[in-house]
Amino acid sequence: MSAASVVSKESGLNRRSFLRVSATAAGGLIVSLYLDPPLFSQPKPSAKIYPPDAFVHIKPDGDIIIQVNRLEFGQGVQTALPMVLADEMDADWSRVIAELAPAADVYRDPVFGIQMVGGSGSIAHSFQQYRELGAKTRA
């Protein structure tokens, strides 16, 4: 008695039925992933120019508050992004204060078009954005 016939007798499922059920399940999974509305409902990122005042606030006493549109998960984002912006502004780093940005359209990820954190891409996705914001603020 072969192993295939033992499995077939115990479960009542032969090889042909198993392949048919597996193909149907895989097809349903592929269709459901393809039609998932959240994947396609987000607007496409645009070459939109963000106003620097949404990210940078210079107080009368000279302190500079920088809004960071990323959460800190131990990779130094709350330091690195303000440093990029402050460096481009030629600002005194001792006067820079980093704050977590509120949920708003202006703080969306420039690559994905949503406000998100993940995949260790915070610096890679926001580096150019913070560089340009620093240059606009300096000017």
C-alpha positions as CSV (number, residue, x, y, z in Angstrom):
1,M,0.0,0.0,0.0
2,S,1.5,3.3,-1.1
3,A,1.6,6.5,1.1
4,A,-0.7,8.3,-1.5
5,S,-3.4,5.7,-1.2
6,V,-3.2,5.8,2.7
7,V,-3.7,9.6,2.6
8,S,-6.4,9.3,0.1
9,K,-8.3,6.8,2.2
10,E,-7.9,8.6,5.5
11,S,-8.8,12.1,4.3
12,G,-11.1,11.3,1.4
13,L,-9.0,13.7,-0.7
14,N,-7.2,12.4,-3.7
15,R,-4.4,14.3,-5.6
16,R,-6.7,15.6,-8.3
17,S,-9.2,17.1,-5.7
18,F,-6.3,18.6,-3.7
19,L,-4.9,20.3,-6.8
20,R,-8.3,21.6,-7.8
21,V,-9.0,23.0,-4.3
22,S,-5.5,24.5,-4.0
23,A,-5.8,26.2,-7.4
24,T,-9.2,27.7,-6.6
25,A,-7.9,29.0,-3.2
26,A,-4.8,30.5,-4.8
27,G,-6.9,32.2,-7.5
28,G,-9.2,33.6,-5.0
29,L,-6.4,35.0,-2.9
30,I,-4.7,36.6,-5.9
31,V,-8.0,38.2,-7.0
32,S,-8.7,39.5,-3.5
33,L,-5.2,41.0,-3.1
34,Y,-5.5,42.6,-6.6
35,L,-8.9,44.2,-5.8
36,D,-8.1,45.4,-2.3
37,P,-9.3,49.0,-2.3
38,P,-6.7,50.4,0.1
39,L,-3.9,49.5,-2.2
40,F,-5.3,51.7,-5.0
41,S,-7.4,54.3,-3.1
42,Q,-4.5,56.4,-2.0
43,P,-3.7,59.3,-4.3
44,K,-0.5,59.1,-6.2
45,P,2.4,61.1,-4.8
46,S,2.8,64.3,-6.7
47,A,5.7,66.7,-7.1
48,K,3.9,69.0,-4.8
49,I,5.9,71.7,-3.1
50,Y,5.3,71.7,0.7
51,P,5.3,75.0,2.5
52,P,8.3,75.2,4.8
53,D,6.2,76.7,7.6
54,A,4.3,73.4,8.0
55,F,7.6,71.8,9.1
56,V,9.6,74.6,10.6
57,H,8.7,77.2,13.1
58,I,11.3,79.8,14.3
59,K,10.4,81.2,17.6
60,P,11.2,84.9,18.6
61,D,13.9,83.7,21.0
62,G,15.7,81.9,18.1
63,D,14.7,78.3,18.9
64,I,13.8,76.3,15.8
65,I,11.0,73.8,16.1
66,I,11.1,71.1,13.3
67,Q,8.1,68.8,12.8
68,V,9.2,65.3,12.0
69,N,6.7,63.3,9.9
70,R,8.1,59.9,11.1
71,L,7.8,57.9,14.3
72,E,10.9,57.0,16.2
73,F,11.5,53.2,16.3
74,G,15.1,53.3,17.5
75,Q,16.7,54.2,14.2
76,G,17.4,57.9,15.0
77,V,14.8,59.5,12.7
78,Q,13.8,62.1,15.3
79,T,17.4,63.3,15.2
80,A,18.5,62.6,11.6
81,L,15.7,64.4,9.7
82,P,15.9,67.6,11.8
83,M,19.7,67.4,11.4
84,V,19.3,67.3,7.6
85,L,17.0,70.3,7.7
86,A,19.0,72.3,10.2
87,D,22.2,71.6,8.2
88,E,20.7,73.0,5.1
89,M,19.5,76.0,7.0
90,D,22.9,76.6,8.6
91,A,21.1,76.6,11.9
92,D,22.7,76.2,15.3
93,W,21.9,72.6,16.3
94,S,21.7,73.5,20.0
95,R,18.7,75.6,19.2
96,V,16.8,72.9,17.3
97,I,13.8,71.1,18.9
98,A,12.2,68.1,17.1
99,E,8.5,67.5,17.5
100,L,6.3,64.7,16.2
101,A,4.2,66.1,13.3
102,P,0.4,65.7,13.6
103,A,-1.7,63.7,11.2
104,A,-2.2,65.9,8.1
105,D,-1.9,65.7,4.4
106,V,1.2,67.9,4.3
107,Y,3.1,65.3,6.3
108,R,2.5,62.4,4.0
109,D,5.4,60.2,2.8
110,P,6.7,61.8,-0.5
111,V,7.1,58.3,-2.0
112,F,4.0,56.4,-1.0
113,G,1.6,59.4,-0.6
114,I,0.4,58.3,2.9
115,Q,1.6,59.2,6.4
116,M,3.4,56.0,7.3
117,V,6.5,54.5,8.8
118,G,8.0,51.2,7.8
119,G,10.7,49.3,6.0
120,S,13.5,51.4,7.4
121,G,12.9,53.9,4.6
122,S,12.3,57.1,6.7
123,I,15.6,58.7,5.8
124,A,15.7,57.4,2.3
125,H,12.2,58.7,1.5
126,S,12.4,62.0,3.4
127,F,16.0,63.1,2.9
128,Q,15.5,65.2,-0.2
129,Q,12.2,66.6,1.2
130,Y,13.9,67.8,4.4
131,R,16.9,69.1,2.4
132,E,14.6,71.2,0.2
133,L,12.6,72.5,3.2
134,G,15.8,73.6,4.9
135,A,16.9,75.4,1.7
136,K,13.6,77.2,1.4
137,T,13.6,78.2,5.0
138,R,17.1,79.6,4.7
139,A,16.2,81.6,1.6
